[in-house]
């Protein structure tokens, strides 16, 4: 995680993460951040499941702005 200047880790033990923007109406209203202590824990195949969850939640978030 030290590879990205300005990155603020939620947990200093975090060694890999998936960070997905939560978009509503073309605006980022939040970021879904999934961390792991294991280096290289995630790959491209791990992105679709949380993306699907965000897609399912998005209609319920439209009134949050």
Secondary structure, DSSP 8 states (H G I E B T S, - for coil): -TTSTT---SSTT--EEEEEEEEETTEEEEEEEEEESSTT---GGGHHHHHHHHHHHHHHHGGG-
